[in-house]
Amino acid sequence: MNADLGRQVDQTNDASRCSSHEHSLHRAATSHSRRFRVILLCYLISFSLPALKTSGNFGTLWGIQAFAGSALALFDLYPYWLANPALWLGLYFFHHGRWRIAASCGLVATLLALSVPVIQRWEVQLRPPPPDLSSTLLPGYYVWLASSVLLAFWSIRLWLADGRSDDAVAGDDLLGATNSRQATVPLKPVPLSPSRLNG
């Protein structure tokens, strides 16, 4: 009787844990999809915003123009355009729940994007441009940078949270197995001696 009761309690606990786990997975998937869309939206919006203002003949460069120009700058060994494929890879792995790889791609993309003002400052110190060739970073650049920062930040958070949830699930399974063993241990009858019966 005690064994049957223990099995019923275990089945109830297992069903409750499964239902809670499925609900958590659905909520997590919805949250991940929302974050993915936010990162992608920031990246795409950056192409439609002014990214760089020059006082020379180029005037103001929009994000799509800066994208094309930075791709050509690869021939001059300027690496910042490579932040784009790093972000693309990061978004792919983020979408598939590969948080560690997505975090690595996001960090690489962030560092490459941050190289834009560093290289600009280095060029000014190395060879000061004429006054009519100075440039200023505009909102399009910062929105583009924000997409890489968000990818790295959320991927790292999800990577760490995923590790903690795995530990918690393992602990619940161990606790459930322990309770199951305790509930199914048969009770041994205690023999009664004649002295106890008479006394």
N, C-alpha and C positions, 0 to 999 in steps of 0.2 A: 504493500500500500504506500509506504513511504517512497519507494522507488518510483512508482507511477506518479505520485505527486511531484517528485523532483523532476521527472521528465516533462510533465506539463508546465512546470515553472520555467524550465530551460527553453521549451518551445515558445512560450510567451515572450521571454526575454529576447530570444533570437529574432522573432518576428518584429518586435519593437525596435531592435537595433537595425534590422534590415530596412524597415520603413524610414527610420531617422536617417540612415546612411543614404538612401535613395533621395530623400528630400534635400539633404546637404549637397549631394552631387548635382542635382538639378539647379539649386540655387547658385552653386559655384560656377556651373557652366554658363548660366545667364550672366553672371558678373564678369566672367572672363570674356564673353562675347561683347559685352558693353565696353570693356576696356580696350579690346582690340579695335572696335569701331572708333573710339575716341582717338587712339594713336594714329590710325589711318586717316581720320578726318583732319587732324592737325597737319599731317604731312601733306595731304592734298591741298588744303587751304593755303599753305605756305607758297604754293606755286602761283596763286592769284593775288598775292600781296607784294608790295614793293620791298625788295630785299637789300638793295645797295644803291646809295646815291653818290654819284661822282660829279665833280664840278667841271669835268672836261666835256668832250664831245658825246660821251655815252649817256650822260644825264642820269636818270633813274632806271635801274635795272629791276625788273619784276622777277618773281621767284623762278618762273619758267626760263627766263633769259639767264639768270644766274646759274641755273641747273646746266644749261647748255654751255655757258662760258666756263664753268668750273670743270666740265668734262674735257674741254679743249686744254685746260690748264694742266691736265695730266701729262701732256707732252713736255711741260716745263717742270715736271716732278713735284707738282703741288698736289698733295694727297686728299684734300678735303672732299672732293667729289665722291671718294670711296665710302663716305658715310652713307650714301644712298643704297648701294647694294648690301652694306652691312645691316641697314635698317630693314631692307626687304627680307633678308634671311631671318632676321630676328622676328619679324612679323609672322613668317611662315612657321617657325618653331613655337612661337607664342600661341598661334592658332591651334597647334597640335599638342599643346600642353607640355612642351619640352622646355621647362622653365630655366634650367641651368644654361642651356645653349642660347636661349633667347636673351638671358641676362648678359652673357658674354658678348653677343652681337650688339646689344644695346649699349654696353660700355664702350665697345670699339667705335660704334657710330657716334657716340657722344664725344669721345676724344678727338675723332677726326673732324667733327663739326666745330669743336672749340679751337681747332688749329687755324680757322679762318682769321680771327682777330690777332692771333699770335703771329702768323705769317705776315699779316698786314703791318704789324708793329715792327717786325724784324726787317721788312723791306724799307720802311721809312727810315730806320736807323742805319741800314746799310747804304741806301741810296735815296736820300730825301727827294720826294717828287716835287715838281713845280707846284705852286699854289693852285693852279687850275686843274690839277690831277688828284686832288685829295678825295677820299671816299669815306662814307659813313654807313654803318650797318643800320638797316631799317627793320620794321616789325616782321617782315617775311622771313628774315634770317632767324629771328628769335623763336618764331612759331615752328620753323623747321628744326631748330635745335631742341625745342620742347618735345617734339615727337620722339626723338632719341632718348631724352632724359626720362620721359614717361615709360618708354619700353624697358629701359634698364631698371627703373625704380619698381615698377609693378612685377617684372619678372623675378627680381630678387626677393620681393615680399612673398610672392606665390611659391617660390622655390623653398624658402624657409618655412612657410606655413605648411607646405606639402610634407616636408620632413617631420614636422611636429604632429600632423594628423596621422601619419604612418605609425609613429610611436604610440599615439593614443589608441589607434585601432588594435595594435599588437597587445597593448595592455588590457584592453577590453576582452580580447580573445583569450588571453591568459587567465583573466579573472573568471570568465564564463566557464572555461575548462575546469578550473579549480572548484567552482561552485557545483558543476555537474558531477565531478568525482565525489564531492562531499555528500551530494544528495542521493547518489546511487549506492553508497556504501551500505550493505545490508546490516541490519541490527542483529547481533548474536543473542540468542536467548540465554538468560542467566539461570543455570540449574538451581533448584531449590532443594536444600538438604532436609531430611526428615526432622532435624532439630528445629529448623526455622518454621516448618509447617506446624509442629506441635507447640512451638513457643509463640 
